[in-house]
Amino acid sequence: MAPQDSSRMADITPANRIKSIVSASSGNLVEWFDFYIYAFFSLYFAASFFPKGDTTVQLLQTAGIFAIGFLMRPIGGWFFGKLADRVGRKFALMVSIVMMCGGSLMIALLPTYAQIGVWAPLLLLLARMLQGLAVGGEYGSSATYMSEVAIDGKRGFYASFQYVTLIGGQLLAVLVVVILESLLGKEALREWGWRVPFVIGALAAVVVFYLRRGMHETTGSNVKVSKEAGTLRGLLPYKAPFFIIMGITAGGSLAFYVMTTYMQKYLVNTVGFEPKVASYIMTCALFVYMCVQPLFGAMADRIGRYNSLRWFGVLSVLLLAPIMLLLQGVSNPYIAFALIMTGLCVNSLYTSIGGIFKAEVFPAHIRALAVGLSYGVANALFGGSAEFVALNFKNMGNENGFYAYTLVICAVGWFSVWKLKPHLHASHLR
């Protein structure tokens, strides 16, 4: 591993350092709010973009476009990684938030199928592709920036705010759904109200853009002028740690999406909770999960970030599948909450420091590219697909097959953590 590049930030005051971290991480909140508000409001706008017909078919079509957003993430990781390494982290983060703003505003203003025919779903697809690119680029660029702006001794604590804001974006999306449903009602939401959250997301992105204008650039001129900066050729000498990081991300992303995005459906379809009860359980769990990220980040500063990941690898293999099996026999929502929080706390060993840990493995001239591309590919293959794989196993009447699948992927993550050790700086191995 290359040594940390902290010289450019050495003379920054603590207040400006915190401001830079807030500006970098705030984009996660806005971008994930914009990304997930699509899924939460698809029930209301599906008929506006697809021909009248079966509601399930309309929802499947909107879900297909949602999936395209995940498939765009590896491209976003490559594009923005290259941009961040060659031009600068700050510039890449500003372009990313502008792109997300454009995608959200585009959806908010789109004419319906009744007005422009087949162009409506095609333009919706284009908007989601823009959003997928932006989200794919945000993770690598922000993780790299925060790894370079954070100070020694508190790097895990500062890095944890990447997932505080990421989870916060999902919670904010749920909150907007609840508020608009209570204020407008279903008919108004179907006619025009579904556009409101996309306008909110676009306006919030503008605020983040102005916050990011005041960020300090962490990319030195010596990095930008390197011929191999942000190139796949420059990444080749680090292909071993790159694929190892992909393995770690596969296990971490699968665990994250199983315990967050898929869990609400699992509580209804498999465990048997009423949808409203499942929503309450998951809203409370996600809020606590968001709040504990800094605690786990600070713990990693004390025990070592590698040790934190190592414990995640072991515990995810031992506990993730058993937690889901135990939930099947639970009827008490408080017990369900406790089991889910156990899984989320295990996942916090990874999410609180995953971004900064990955960034520290690679040298500055290919850091953003390596982190963004490895995350984008692994997340699209194993994170974003978690719900699809789980539902297919259930549809085949073999839900135990999905538990075995999670065990295998988490084992890959655990094995990858072990294989990464020779590539690490001594500061990780406390």
N, C-alpha and C positions, 0 to 999 in steps of 0.2 A: 504494500500500500504506500502511496505517496504521502509525504508529510502534509499536515494541514496548512492551508494558505490563509493565514490570518493577518499578514502584515498590512494589507490595505485597510483593515478595520481597526488597527491597533490604536489610532488616535481618535476614534469615535467616542463621544460621551455616552455614558450608560443610558441616558434618556433617548438619544438619537438611535442607539442600538435597539432599544425596545420598540421605538417607533417604526424602525425598519422591519423588525420581526412581525409587528402587528400588521403593517402594510402588506407584507409578503403573504402572511397567513390569511388575511381577510378575504383575499381572492378565492380561497378554498370555500369559504362560507357561501359567497355569492354564486360561484360556478356550480357547486353541488346543489344549491337551492334551485338554480335555473335548470339543472340537468334532471332533478327528480320531480320538479313540479309538473313536468310533462307526464310522467307515469301516474301521479296522483290525480290529475285532471283529465286523463284520457277518456274516462267514462263520460265526461260532459262534452268533449269536443270531437269524439270519434265520428259521429254522424255528420259533422260539418265538413269533413275532408274526404269521406268515402261515400259511395252511392248508398242510398237507402236500402236496407235489407236486414239481415240477421245481425243482432247486436254483438253476438260472439265473434262473428266474422270481422266486424268493424274493429272490435277490441284487439283481435289477433293482428289486424293490419297495422294498428297503431303500435302494438307491441313489437312487431317486426321492425318498424322504423326506430323504436327505442333501442332495439338490439344493434342496429346499424351504428348508433352512437358508441357502443362498446367496441365495435370492430374498427372504428376510426381512431381509437386511442393509441394503438401502436404507431400509426402514421403521425399522430400528434406528438407522441413521445420522440419520434425521430426528427420531425421538422423543428419543433421548439428546442429540442436538445441541441441540434446543430446551430440554431439561432443563438441560444444562450451561450454556447461555447465560443462562437466566432464573433458575435456582436456584443453580447453582455447579458447577464441574468436579468437585470432591471428591464432592459428593452424587451426581452422575451416575455416577461411577466406582464408588461404593459400591452403588448400585442395580443397575448392570450385573453386578457380581460376584455379588450375591445372586440375580439372575435365572439366571445360569449355574449356580450352585449348585443352585437349585431344579430346573432342567432335568435335570442330571446325577443328582440324587437320585431324581427321578421315574423315570428310565429304570432305575436300579438296583433300584427296588422294584416295578416294573410286573408285574402278573400276566400270564401268557402267554395266547395265543389259545385254548389248550385249557381255560383257566380262565374267561375272560370273553368269549370269542368276538371279534366285530368291534371291541369296545371296546379291545382290546389294540393293534392298529395305529393306531387313532385317537388313543389317548393317547400312543403313541410319536411320532406326528406332532406333537401339541401340545407335547411336550417338546422336539422338535427346533426347532419354531418359536420357543420361548422361548430356546433356545441361539443360534439365528440372530439374533434380536433383540439378544441380549447381545453377540455378537461384532461385529455391525454397529455397535453403539453404542460399543464399547470403543476402536476405532481412532481415531475423531474426538475423543473425549473425552480419551484418553490423549495423543494427538499435541498437542492444544491445551494440555493441562496442562503437558506437558514443554517446549513452546515458551515458556511463561510462567515456568517455574521455572528453566530453564537460564540460565547466565550468558554474557555476551558473551565471545567468544574460544574457548569450549568448547561452543557450542550444538550443533554437529554431532556432537561426541563423545558428549555426553549423550543426544542424540536417537537415536543408533544403538542404544541398549539396548532400544528398542522392538522392533526386529527380532531382537536377540539373544534376547530372551525369547520372541518369536513363533516363531522357528525352534527354540528350546529346547523349547517345548511339543510340537512335532512329534517331535523326537528322544526326548523323555521318553515319548511315546506308543509309539514303536517299541520302546524299552527295556522298557516294561511288557509289551508283547506277547511279546517274547523270553523274559522271565523267567517269565511265567505259562505259556507253552507248555512250557517246560522243567520247571516244577514240577508242573503239574496234568495235562497231557496233554489230548488232544482231547476225550475223552468228558466229563471233568469241566468243561472249558471250555464245552461245549455245554449241559450241564445247569444249571450255576450259576456257573462261574468267570468268564463274560463280565460278570457284574455287578460284580466286584471293582474294575476300573479306574474305573467310574462312581462307586463309593463313594470311591475315592482322590481323584478329581477334586472331588467335593463337599466332602470334608474340607479339601482344599487351598484351595478357594474360601473356606471359613470363615476360614482363616489369613490370606488376603489381605484379607478384609473387615476384620479387626482391625488389620492393618497400615495400611489406608487410613483408618481412623478417626483416625490420628495425622498425616495429611497436612495441610499448610497450604493453605488456600483461596486461589486466585489470582484469583478473579472479584471485582472491586470492586463496591461498592454502586451506583456510578454506571452500571455496565453492567447490573445486574439491574433497575434501575428504568426503563430505556429501554423505551418502548412497542414498539419494533421488535426488541428483543432476542430472538434465537432464532426469528424469524418469516420466512416466505417473502417477505413484503412488504419486510422489512429487507434481504433478500438480493438483491432486484431490481436495486438500483444497481450490484451487483457481479456481474451475470450474465455479463459477458464473461470475467473471470478465473475464475469458477466453471466455465464450460464448457471453458476452456483447461486448468484443473486436471483435469477429467474426461478430457481427451485425454491428458495426461501419465500419469494413473493407468491408463488403458487400456493404454498401451504397457508401463508398469512392471509391472502386474498380470499381463498375458499372459506377459511374459518370466519373471516369478517362478514362475508355475504350470507353465509349460512345462519350466523347468529344475529344478523340485522335484517337484511332485505327479505330473505326467505322465511325467517322465523315467524313473522306475523301470519303468513299463509299456513305454515306448519301447525301453529296453535289452533287454527280453525279447521283445516282439512284433515289433520291426523289426530291431534289431541282432543278436539271437540269443543273448544271454547266458542262462545258467541263472538261475532266479529268485533262488537263494541268492546267487550272485555279484553280480547286480544290486542286491540288498539291501545287500551289503557296500559296494559302490561308492557307493551313494547315502547310506548312513549316514555313511561317512567324509567324503563331499563336503559333506553338510549340517552336520557338526560343524565342518569348516574354515570353511565359509560363515558359520556363527554367530560363530566366533572373529574373523573379519576385519572384522566390522561396525564395531567401534570404531576400527579403523585407517583405514577409509574415511571414517568420520565426522570423525576428527581431520584427515585430509587435506583434507576439504571446508572445515574451519575455516581452513586455510592458503590454499587456492586459490580459495575462494568457493563457496558452495552452488550458485549458478547455473551456474558453470563445471563443477561435478561433474555436474549434471543434463544440461548440454549435451553433455558427453563420453558420458554414458549414451545419449543420443538418437542420437548418431552411431554409436557402437560397437554398439548393439543392432541397428541397421539393417544394418550391415556384417557382423556376426559371428553373430547368433543362428541364422538359417537355414543358413549354411555349416557351423556346428558340428554341427547335426543331420544334414546331408548327409554330413559327414566321418565321423560316428559309424557310419554304415551299413557302412563298410568296415573297422571296427575289431574285432579279436578279442582284443587284449591289454587286460585290465582296467585296467592302469596308464595306458595311453594314453587309454582312455575316461574315466578319472578326471581326467586333465589337461585334456581337452577340456571336460568338464562344469565343472571349476573355472574355466576361462577364461570360460565363460558366466556363472557365478555371480559372478565378480569384476566383470564388466561390470554385472551386475544390482545389485551392491553400491554402485555409484555412485549408484543411485536409492534402494535400500532403506535405506541408512544414514542418509539425511537427508530422505527423501521426506515423512515425516509433519510434521516441524518446518518444512520449506520451505513446504508447503501452508498450514500454520497462520499463517505470517508474512505471507501474502498478504492476509489478511482482517482487518478491525477486530474488536476484542474482542467486540462485542455480537452478532455473527453468526458468529464464528470456528468454534466447535464444530459448528454446524449446517452451515456451508459445507464444512468438511473431511469430516465424517461422511457427509453426503449425497452429495457428489461421489465419495468413495471407495466408498460402498455401491453406487451405481448402476454405476459403471465396473467395479468388481470383479466384480459379479454378471454383467454382460454379457460381459466379456472375460477376466476372470481365472478365475472359477469354471467358465466354459463351455469353457475351453481343452481339457481332456481330451475332453469330449463332441465338440467340433468336430474334433479330431485323429482320434479313432476313427471318426467318420463319413467323413472323407476317406479313411482307410485302408480302410474297409469298401467304399467305392466304387471302390477300386483306384487312387486318385489322391492318394497321399501327398504328392506334389509340390505339390498344391493347398494343403495345410496350410502348407508352407514359404512359399508366396506370401502366404497369409493372415497369417502372423506378420510378414512383411516389410512388409505394408501397415499393420498396426496399430502396429508399432514406428515406421514412418514418420510416422503420425499423432502419436505421442508426441513424436518429434523436432520436427515442425512446431509442436506445441503449446508446447514449451519455447521456441522462437524467438518465438512470438507472445506469450508471457508477459512478455518483457523490459520493455515499457513500463509494466507494472503493478507492477514491483518497486521495493523500497527500495534506495537506493544501496549499502547494505552487502552486498547480494548480488552486485554486479557487479564484484567485484575480479578 
